[in-house]
Amino acid sequence: MLELNDVLVKGEPHTLSLMARERQITCVVGGARWLYAMMGFEPVVAGFISIDGEPLTPKTASALRRQMAFAPRRLDDVGEIVRYEAPTADDVFALRANRKLSDENLEEEAEQTGGTDPQQARLLAIAVLRQRPILLVEEPEAAMLPYLRKQAIAGRTVIVSSTDGAVINAADNVVEINSDHE
């Protein structure tokens, strides 16, 4: 279980609290930046983040990240995440290197995502093939919902950021950034 308790990210006007459980999809409405906070890449100025009771701190961040796989919406040509100046793909689980994976299952897995954007489908497939218990997905396409549900049913904790009504309606839990609690 990944928990945020009254977390305030530097520069954000609102706190966020949520409990994301395995076998469920949790949607953070309009808050891709919060996915980075969950990985320890955004400075948290108040509250706490924990995974199975283990608090996320600068000392534990690296170990806790090994329990997560992240699928950004897209990468630009040099491998950085388009919407943010940092972190680079190398910082976020070496995704840049993963784009060169020769795993024969990668293309098949990318097709199974149901995504229409080949890059996003490939990034999601890479994250899933990492076989981590927590899957963070930035703005998935609605067409990817059956695939994400399959990941949740398989026992993963799936957390997505989205403003797409279909994605929001398909989530087991919805947390809006403009509110202080679920």
N, C-alpha and C positions, 0 to 999 in steps of 0.2 A: 504494500500500500504506500502510495506517495501522498504526503500531507503537506499542505501549506496552511499555516495558522497566522492570520492577520499579517501577512507578508506585505511589506511596502518596499517597492523597488525604487531606487534613486530616480527622481524625475517624474514619478507617477503620482497622480493626485489621490488614488484610492488604494486601499489594501485589498488583498485577495486571500480568501480561505477556501480550501477544498480538501476533500478526501477522495482520491482516485484509487479504486479497488481493482484487483485482478478480475478478469472476465467481464469487465465493463468498459464502455466508451464514455469518457468525460470530455465535454466540449467547453473550452474557455472562449467565450464569445468576444471576438475582436482583440485578442491579446497574444499575438505571436511572441511578443517580447517576454511574456511570462514563461514561455517554454525555455527560453535562455536562462531565466532565473532558476528554474527547476534543475538545470544542469550546472548551476554555479557560475554562469558567464555574465550575469547581470548583478550589479551590487545590490544586496538586500540591506536596507537600513533599519528595518524593524520586523519583528515576527520571526518565524522559523520555518524551515523546510526540512522534512525528514522522509526517509525511506525505511519502512518497517521499524520505525522508532529510532533509527540512527540519524542524528542531525547532520544536515549539510553545512559544513564549515570549510574554510580553506584547506584544512588538513584532510578532511574526508571526501572532498569533492571528486578527486580523481577516482577513488575506489567506488563511490556511488555512481559515477558516470559509467562505470563498467557494467552496471545493471540496466543501462538505457541504450536505446538506439534512436537516432534522430533522423527524420526525413524532412529536410527543408523543402519549401515550395519549388525552388530552383536555385541553381548556381550560375554565376556569370562565367565568362570565358576564362578568367584567371582563378576560378575556384572559390571566390568569396560569396557569401550569402548576399543576394542583391539588395535587400532592404536595409541592411545594417553595415556600418563601416567595419565592425568587428563582431564576432569572431570570424576568422577565416575558416574555410572547410578543413584545413589541417588541424585547427584547434577543436573543431567539432567532430571528433572521432575519425579524423583522417579521411573524410569523405572524398577529397580530391584523389587520393590514391585508390580509393575503392571504385572510382569510375573506370579504372583500368582492370578491374577484376576479370579474370578469364574463366570464372566459374560457368560451366555450361548450363547450369540451372538458372543463371541470372536472367537471361532473356525470357525464359519460360515463366519465371516468377514475375517479371515485369508485365508480361501479358495477362497474368492472372489478376493483377491489381485492378483491371477494368478502366484504368486511366486513359484519357485521350491525349494527354501531353506526355510524349515519350520520355522526356527528361524527368518529370515528376514521377512517372511510373517506375523508372529505373532507380531513382533515389529511394523510393518507398521499398522497392524490392531489395535493395542493398541493406536497408535498415532491418527488414524482416529476416533476411538471411543471416544477420548477425546473431539471431536467436537470443536476444536479451529479454528479460521479463517485462520491461517497461518500454513502450513504443510511443514516441512523441512525434506528431505529424503536423506540420505547418500547412494550413489551408488545403486540406485534401479536396479533390473533386468529389461531387456527389456520386459519381459513377464508381468511386472506390469504396463506398460504404459496405457493400457485401464482403469485400476482401478484409476491411477493417473489422467487421463483425466476426469474421472467421478467426482473425487474430485474437480477438477478445475471448471467443468461445474456447480457443486453444489454451487459454490461461493467462494471456498477457494483460497488463494494465495498459489501455490505449488512451492517450490524451491527445486531443486535437485542438488547434486554434482555428476558428472559422467564424464567418458571418453569414455563411450560406444557410438558408432556411432548411433545406433538406438535410444537411449535416447536423444542424442543431436539433431538428426533430428526431433524428435517428439515435442521438446520444442517450445513454442511460442517465447521465447527470449533466446538467447545464449550469455553468457559472458565468455570470455576466460581470464584466470588469467594473461597470458603474455602480455595483452594489458591494457592500462590505462582506456579505456572506452568501452561501449557497441559497 
